Amino acid sequence: MVQELVPHSIDKGEMKMFTVYYLDGKNVLLNQLRKSVPNEGEEVRIKGRKGKVTSVMAVEESKIHVQVELESVNKAKLAAEDDKKKKKKR
């Protein structure tokens, strides 16, 4: 369904633009005005976090919802690194 929306040939110099909403569950992570739509399985990077496109759904002709699964951040490791920075040498 989405493949039909992506222009393969450009007629008269006009390029179709899509509003792409990147979602993690029901949370909107990012919305972009793009010339192309990401494919399922494509690797993406949003706000410094790596993720993978799980599904692409066309809501309207130019409005696309892209479900993304982000890699989880190990907070225990980050907290341990912060403790090292906070120690003061006397």
HELIX and SHEET records of a PDB file:
HELIX    1   1 LYS A   75  LYS A   86  1                                  12    
SHEET    1   A 5 ASN A  27  ARG A  34  0                                        
SHEET    2   A 5 PHE A  18  ASP A  24 -1                                        
SHEET    3   A 5 LYS A  63  LEU A  70  1                                        
SHEET    4   A 5 ARG A  49  ALA A  58 -1                                        
SHEET    5   A 5 GLU A  43  ILE A  46 -1                                        
END                                                                             
